[in-house]
Amino acid sequence: MSNEDILLIPSGKLRCVVSGKLRKDTPEENVRQRIARSLLDNYAYDKADMEIEFTINQGSKKPRVDVAIFPPNTEHKQENIKIIVECKREEIKPTDKDNGVEQLKSYISACLNAKYGMWVGSELQVWEKITDKNQYKLETATDIPRFGLEAPQPLTFAELVPAQDELIDVFKRCHNYIYGNQGFQKEQAFQELLKIIFCKVYDEDTAIDTMRFFIGNQERRSEIGQRQLKQTIEKIFEEVKTRYPYIFDKEESIRLENRVLAYLVGEMQRFSFLLTEADVKGTAYEQLVGSNLRGDRGEFFTPRNVCEMASKMALLTYPRKQWLKLKIIDPTCGTGGFLVATMNVLREVIREQQIKKWRKNENKAEEETIRILKETANANLLGIDFNPILVRAAQMNLVMHGDGSTNIFHANSLLPPGEWSSTPPNDVANYVKPNSFDVIVTNPPFGSNIAVDDSHILAQFEIARLSTTGNQASGLPPEQLFIERCLYLLKPSGRLAIVLPDSILSNPGLANLRRWILKKARIIASVDLPAVTFEPYTGTQTSVLLLQKKTEAEMQLEDKSGQPLDYEIFMTMPEAVGHDRRGNVHYLRTPQGELIEYEEEYSVSRRTADGEQVVEHRRQRKRLVHDDLPEVVKYFEQWLQENNRMEWLND
């Protein structure tokens, strides 16, 4: 980026997307800025027609509305306000005495020609002013109209917009609405929300013209309209179950009340989940899953940047032309973070190839990228997890990112493979064979408090008999067993990128385990992750170890010589991982404490109403995140290119 693209933001400030002025960096202001950006990007309103903190007269009071929207080419006066938006912190409820939805209603009443109001806090509520015989009343509505319309209209696929950062808030509000209004526990609420997201994605994928996943303002207010929506969504869900029989049972149904379902559809209907950038929906989905499904079996989900670093480093050890043919598995896949990260890398490789092939015809290249990525993922990416809820969460994650969801299996990876299911659709035994994978990327559950003590399982593993007496251990932490299981699944010379607690690398009592690893594998790289990597969930110090499984010939040669072959190892200790101990994003700052913003161009792929895939270029301002992991990948790639190391790895 050039110096002209960079802006420095003083500490404690942020730049308003509407006015360009600096404002205090507060939780309320962040909500307002996300909503304002959505009004610009998703509703197509012009900055010139918007005012932030616009003062109105309300009797003797002069309150300031968060966002006022005016008709084009109209003087910005109170009587000309068309839409009012009030933004609150996410914990503020609509019933709050001072900041709830009644405050918004009073503002609408004070503005003669205001037609709509939007209140955003723990929920998103929209109110429409209905006038009849010079009398008006405020009625609930689904949404405010987009620019140029007097009321929300049924959407075609071409009119859907890719989501940005607001998708995190949308998922959070939807889940909280189910939790607060349906009476479900968090996990139940998550499962129901997952069904609705599936319906949304399926409707996008199959839409020909008007979206079925839509509810208008009048239908939202009508019991009949809500009932009709329920019937429509139930029909879509029946089709979803037909397409994804390996995810949903035939007996499953939508268990949400009509009014709850209407809220969810209203929140999600204007976005295209399929066309939303992978990073955006990945982050939103991870936060949704992470806040609901963290279990007690060491299930601390891997930060996305760690997944990306490990996946890229493993792939970089192979010639680029081989990447689309590599068989890749995560035997403890959780929500699919490593598999999605791998898909994102492959997507860029495919896109580069297709741009070159179609001579910069971006639309055709994007269409082919989507097709080839789906074929590649379905053929080469696999995942296993012991938790059936995480299996479904991973399947949804892969569906949203281009597919490969058919290859996510429910199984205990540590069981003897002969005991794995061979019955479709969970026929893991037919797809996962020993010595058959080129790459494994994984973060196994770890901790002595979840030690595996089943003697039947332990009997399979060499490392269970590494004690000086040669007797089988009575119990071992799962991460130790997963090292051996991963090497068992890898082809000779295959690569394993695995997140491990540092105790494995440094604990004197685990010297025998380290010797066993060095006997079976060559260490390519070791990345000592920052202490905050898995905060705020666990403070366990971890590393990413990149191994290459030795061939029988290599092990025999070392046995004969009595010493291991000499080789080089890439080692590094990044200092920053993009977030702090509380999990908040850690932005890069100047020595004076100023935030660094830059302008970035990005591509948005969308499908027109006639089915054509088109690519649009947009620009957005972003903050530099203090994250050293992308630099680790760059230095590792340079290291591989030096001294013929790539040839040495691929002999």
Salt bridges, closest charged atoms under 4 A:
GLU28 OE2 - ARG89 NH1 2.60
GLU29 OE1 - ARG23 NE 3.16
GLU29 OE1 - ARG32 NH2 2.43
GLU51 OE2 - HIS76 ND1 2.78
GLU53 OE1 - ARG23 NH2 2.83
GLU53 OE2 - ARG32 NH2 3.37
GLU53 OE1 - ARG64 NH1 3.34
ASP66 OD1 - ARG32 NH1 2.91
GLU79 OE2 - LYS77 NZ 3.15
GLU86 OE1 - LYS88 NZ 3.17
GLU90 OE1 - LYS172 NZ 3.24
GLU91 OE2 - ARG89 NE 2.60
GLU102 OE2 - LYS105 NZ 3.40
GLU128 OE2 - LYS115 NZ 3.70
GLU128 OE1 - ARG221 NH1 3.01
GLU139 OE2 - LYS137 NZ 3.32
ASP143 OD2 - ARG270 NH1 3.78
GLU150 OE2 - LYS82 NZ 3.99
GLU159 OE2 - ARG146 NH1 3.68
ASP169 OD2 - ARG34 NE 2.49
GLU192 OE2 - LYS195 NZ 2.74
ASP203 OD1 - ARG212 NE 3.45
GLU204 OE2 - LYS200 NZ 3.41
ASP205 OD2 - ARG243 NH1 2.70
GLU223 OE2 - ARG227 NH2 3.04
GLU234 OE2 - LYS230 NZ 3.98
GLU238 OE2 - LYS241 NZ 2.96
GLU239 OE1 - ARG212 NH2 3.02
GLU252 OE2 - ARG392 NH2 2.58
GLU257 OE1 - ARG259 NE 3.41
GLU267 OE2 - ARG173 NE 2.73
ASP279 OD1 - ARG304 NH1 3.48
GLU286 OE1 - ARG304 NE 3.99
GLU299 OE2 - ARG297 NH2 3.20
GLU308 OE2 - ARG304 NH1 3.53
GLU348 OE2 - ARG351 NH1 2.53
GLU352 OE1 - ARG320 NH2 3.19
GLU362 OE1 - HIS617 NE2 2.92
GLU366 OE1 - ARG351 NE 3.05
GLU367 OE2 - LYS364 NZ 3.71
GLU368 OE2 - LYS364 NZ 4.00
GLU368 OE1 - ARG371 NH2 2.61
GLU375 OE2 - ARG371 NH1 3.03
GLU419 OE2 - HIS456 NE2 2.44
ASP438 OD1 - LYS491 NZ 3.12
GLU462 OE2 - LYS520 NZ 3.62
GLU535 OE2 - ARG581 NH1 3.26
GLU554 OE2 - ARG522 NH2 2.86
GLU558 OE1 - LYS550 NZ 2.72
GLU568 OE1 - ARG645 NE 3.01
GLU597 OE1 - ARG621 NE 3.58
GLU597 OE2 - ARG623 NE 3.91
GLU599 OE1 - ARG619 NE 2.76
GLU599 OE2 - ARG621 NH1 3.72
GLU600 OE1 - LYS622 NZ 3.64
GLU601 OE2 - HIS617 ND1 3.58
GLU601 OE1 - ARG619 NH1 3.74
GLU616 OE2 - ARG606 NE 2.57
GLU616 OE1 - ARG618 NH2 3.31
GLU631 OE2 - LYS634 NZ 3.43
GLU642 OE1 - ARG645 NH1 3.36
